[in-house]
Amino acid sequence: MDLPPTASPNDLSDLARPGPGPGDFQYRILLLICLAHFLNDATQSLLAPTYPLFKDRFGLSFTQIGVITLVYNITASLLQPLVGRITDRHPWPYLLPVGMCLTMSGLLMLSQASSYYWILASASILGSGSSVFHPEGSRVARQASGGLYGSAQSIFQVGGNAGFSVGPLLAAAVIIANGQGSMAWFFFLPLAGIAVLTRVSLWAAKFGRSAASASAARKTRAVAPPRRVVVRAMAVLLALIFSKYFYTASITSYFIFYLTSRFGLDPRAAQIRLFVYLLAMAIGTIMGGPIGDRIGRKKVIWASILGIAPLTLALPQLDLFWTTATIFLVGLVLASAFPAIVVFAQEMLPGRVGTVAGLFFGLSFGMGGIAAAVLGRLADIYGIEFVYRLCSFLPLIGLLTVFLPDLEGKKGRVG
């Protein structure tokens, strides 16, 4: 990846100063893209909560369930950096409703899947929809930010977190009770998303022309930190993404099985606990961006990754009540990291908004898929409770945050 001109270490704190955006903070557009993210991810999130149904119907092992998640997440991850890089050079806002069309197609295919391989194919189409949607959605959010990049990313991302939190409730209330075919009843979610994103695309195409000229002017003045600082920072951010999404995958893919195994809960009651975690993630996401804009993104990353370590280490030892309370706190704190990580990386690579968004959204899906497959295999061999004892140590990787450059600190300090 080509880097923009580099700055000396003494100039790093200037990179964190949001320059004037192409316009004011566009609440209406941000709310629309947030709504679209909600509709997309609510549809996407119908997959994982139906795993018990697929497991019973097709006699699947935990390993096979992990492979479903792997196929979905890798499909969702591989295209994202490519889409982001292409649209950095040639913005294509009308790609947004195309992504939602793929999401709707994947959902309808999944509702009719009659074999394990059909499930895999459906999951890949579903994942492709996210792969197309997220880089351009993140770009529109930044374009509408008016310079408040963290706040805009939080608004965009909270729609996704809220959508994922609704999925388990929809699955528990409708799909688990009425069977696989009832997944098709939710086609109205991506259909509404297509309508919303068509409106957003019209705005982005019109407003983007003036925004592009302003962005080009800033890009000619933009400088990146020295290459060694960028490489070190990106390596640390990737390690943090690994930690966050391996742990998140242990919850989203297997927490239901953990609760039913350890506490004897029925699937519906377990779905409610998963909703508690996902709701907390939505709240944490909306908090993370504005806090990062105010106090600095590195501090948010410190608190959100390393800060949950005492909670995750305690979780496997707790009773049902404290497990529910603790998983809420874990989701709340952990989710605040992602907006800060994305914007931090975009500040390290000015002029690469789509590429960075595609890379980190893609990695979040890819890491989650790999984690689901690996953890599923470990659960088959050693049991589901072993998986949670092992994953409880992952947040300690947050110690690597010390190696991030201090963009908001005093000049001359590079981390």
TASULTA-V818088 format. One line per field, one symbol per residue. ss: DSSP state (2 for helix, 1 for strand, 0 for the rest). phi: phi as a letter, one per 20 degrees, with the letter a starting at -180 (. if undefined). A space follows every 10 residues. Layout:
ss = ???
phi = ???
//
This chain:
ss = 0000010022 2222220000 0000002222 2222222222 2222000222 2222222200 0222222222 2222222222 2222222220 0000222222 2222222222 2000022222 2222222222 2222222222 2220000022 2222222222 2222222222 2222222202 2222222222 2222222222 2222222222 2222222222 2001002222 2222222222 2222222222 2222222222 2220002222 2222222222 2222222222 2222202222 2222222222 2222200002 2222222222 2222222222 2222222200 0022222222 2222222222 2222222222 2202222222 2002222222 2220000000 00000
phi = .fdfgedfgf effffeefff ffaffegfff fffffffgff fffgfffffe ggfffffdme effffffgff ffffffefff ffffffffec gcfffgffgf ffgfffffff fdfdbfffff fffffgffff ffffffffff fffefmneff ffffffffff ffffffggff fffdfffdng ffgffeffff ffffffffff ffffffffff ffffffffff efcdfggfff ffffffffff fgffefffff efecffffff fedmffgfff fffffgffff ffffffefff fffedoffff fgffeffegg fffegfeeef ffffffffff ffffffffgf fffgffffcf ncgfffffff ffffffffff ffffffffff edofffgfff ffegfffggf ggeffefeef fnedo
//
